[in-house]
Amino acid sequence: MSSESNSTTPGASRPGLDIVALLKQHAGENYELHSQHVNPANVRTLKTIGFDRCYVRAEGPYLWDVKGEKYLDLLSGYGVFGLGRNHPEVRRVLKEFLDANYSSLVKMEAPLLSGLLAAELKKRMPNQLDYVFFNNSGAEGVETALKYARCATGKPAILHCKKSFHGLTYGALSVNGDESFREGFEPFLPGARAIPFNDLAALEAELKKGDVAALVIEPIQGKGVNIPSPGYLRDAIALCRKHGVLFIDDEVQSGMGRTGKFLAIEHEGPGMDPDIVVLAKTLSGGFVPVGATLCKKWIHEKVFSSMQRSVVHSSTFSQGSFAMAAGLAALDVLDRENLIANAARMGDLLGNGLRAMIPRFEFMKEVRNRGLMLGIEFGSPKSLTLKMAWTTCHTLDKSLFPQAAIIPLMDKHHIITQVAGHAIDVVKLLPPLVITEADAQWFLTAFEDVMVQMHKFPGPAWDVLTGIGKMALTQRAR
Ligand SMILES: Cc1ncc(COP(=O)(O)O)c(C=O)c1O
């Protein structure tokens, strides 16, 4: 762990940490360390599906493991690496910033960089949003929005959609429509009520009860990549307005250009008027946790209603200068490299390429995408033998089937993807916005090969999966 090149500060008993040497010394020990110190259950899962790789280098949409193998990352850290990994421009800005020895988190001050980043974010909104609260994650942004909504309206209830995902802190989890995340953590925030996504009548019925502060909604649901019908979001805003209820647009995953527009809600056309918008993920460029909650003036004035209440909602790390510099650099890269247009173009390429495969492969039911937020849904096939594979998988475990695609995508083709949620048959892609046509083709060729193998039953593609399914059954039985 020592290094001759490292300087020793006066009074220090030994040379400072050599991080590069430390990484080399322990390369490949990841899963052993995690089994012992971090999360053994997660290690078992990763090993079971063959995702237990040790990555040592990252650049753009690519990762390299300890053996030097190259991977295409179509998950981008759940969407954090919209700009790709280690973007050279964001890195340059952050290095220059560190070298400037600039101040941060003085707290009893108004920091310059958060003012500049807030102004930049406001410029990119489809409507007039006046003030920005900075936080450190998507869930914190949602917490901010929920607190604002209750405080501004004086009402207790928050509506959310079934199958939604807004984060895993208590407020966010209370409006999380995915039961698998909630189990074991009850009771939740009183007044959190679920409605079906894409159902205006259900929304209006709840709004009419008169106790609702806000509807919190993802313009495209991340779990499952569910895209609402045209007009739904616009009409939902109008209904909320009619009943004096705030519309919270959770763009943590779909925002920052991922869908081919800065905000996914803009796909409804001009004039969209959300009361609160939540951003995170790509806003950091992947380097520092940072999120932002933007809101209208009247809402802000209700919360921060006096000098005594001027920091009534706050967080120690909010507005850290390094995070704000990362945010400014990320927006600059997004603009200068035309990444939003690239997201739209690459999304079309991938979406259309995948849709063209549907007639050839019985398991493929639907491909949904807005830009680079893509979901490939599987469904029950027609032919009897394949139906047997489908039924066997679903009997063993409801979340098993899509693993048949993501495991060989990783194992054979070195492409990182994920299953879009629990007990749904959807493979999800959240590629970095910087992917090229060659990357898209890498995936399309690989996916086609995986589909060919999956449509051979019985066959080796299914042996791995039934093994995993049986293991899951045994574990549950214990
Ligand atoms: C729409 C949405 N909201 C909120 C969150 C929570 O963000 P975080 O994991 O940064 O807390 C996520 C995370 O995936 C998300 O997709």
The ligand as an ORCA input file, in Angstrom:
! r2SCAN-3c Opt
* xyz 0 1
  C     -38.261      7.565    -11.205
  C     -37.352      7.406    -10.037
  N     -37.523      8.167     -8.961
  C     -36.727      8.073     -7.892
  C     -35.681      7.176     -7.867
  C     -34.799      7.065     -6.666
  O     -33.527      7.545     -6.945
  P     -32.288      7.145     -6.026
  O     -32.014      5.717     -6.242
  O     -31.190      8.060     -6.499
  O     -32.683      7.452     -4.626
  C     -35.455      6.363     -8.983
  C     -34.344      5.395     -8.985
  O     -34.215      4.537     -9.811
  C     -36.309      6.476    -10.099
  O     -36.140      5.720    -11.184
*
